[in-house]
Amino acid sequence: MSVNRRTVLAAAPMAAVAGAARAAPLGDKPPFILIHGTWLGGWIWADVAARLRAGGHVVHTPSLTGLGDRAHLASPEVGLETHINDITAIIDCEEMTDVILVAQSFSGIAATGALDRRRAQVRHIAFFDGLIPAGDRMSGIETDAEGRELPSFTKRRAEFIDGYLMDFFKSYPMQMLVSDDHPEIQARLRRRITPHPARGWTDRLRLENGGWEGVPRSSIRCMGQIFAPSSERMWGPSRAPGWNNIDLDFGRMGMLTDPDMVADALLSLA
């Protein structure tokens, strides 16, 4: 059954959360893997991860290849397969089970690919303002009836750095990420945003095991986003039965603006 909640997850006092951490040793609770969206890095989850760890959870916040602290690894060959492998490698190397996998924005594609390959190790997948791949939408770009990229994206290619790196600042204003109400966060984003290898968007996801079908799953929608809010083109599949829908009143960078609420939403999945 789909459950809808709008801003009902009250932020827990940090002292109480810290007390829970002392009472519950690490390993007793399901681990989290938090995946960032386009142009970002694992750093965006730092505040949320600290809260989850205080609650007794192991948390991994990787930067996908070519982004964040791994921007130096960008190349034309980095694509969707690379990012899927980034996620499955953590599951394998850390010998993780019962994972709660959280994907922000367009990383929903890569996270679904990782889930498809490691279904036995994933307990729950959550899409945070995320693109939920389904039907004909199996990549980060929309295509025409013949599967060709739309002219609008072809036009964007002309401004890619070195022909393969998507530049956030060439395509979007800062309000796409966070409103002018948060100047300090805007300044941090300007400093830390990195170009994104285009194939992470354009490569098409191919599933062999059903992806998120049949797996406990949630869609966390950021209903406070004012500039270009996400639409059914992103989260449309979550209207179907079997989804847990959580609607919260902040913008798409809630992990930076409202980490308490984001952490509480994620803890509700554990």
Buried (B, 14 or more C-beta within 10 A) or exposed (E): EEEEBEBEBEBBEEEEBEEBBEEEEEEEBBBBBBBBBBBBBBBBBBBBBBBBBBBBBBBBBBBBBBBBEBBEBBBEEBBBBBBBBBBBEBBEEEEBEEBBBBBBBBBBBBBBBBBBBBBEBBBBBBBBBBBBBBEEBBBBBEBEEEEEBEEEBEEBEEEBEEEBBBBBEEEBEBBBBBBEEBEEBBEBBEEBBBBBBBBBBBBBBEBEEEBBBEBBBBBBBBBBBEBEBBEEEBBBBBEEEBBBBBBBEBBBBBBBBBBBBBBBBBBBBB
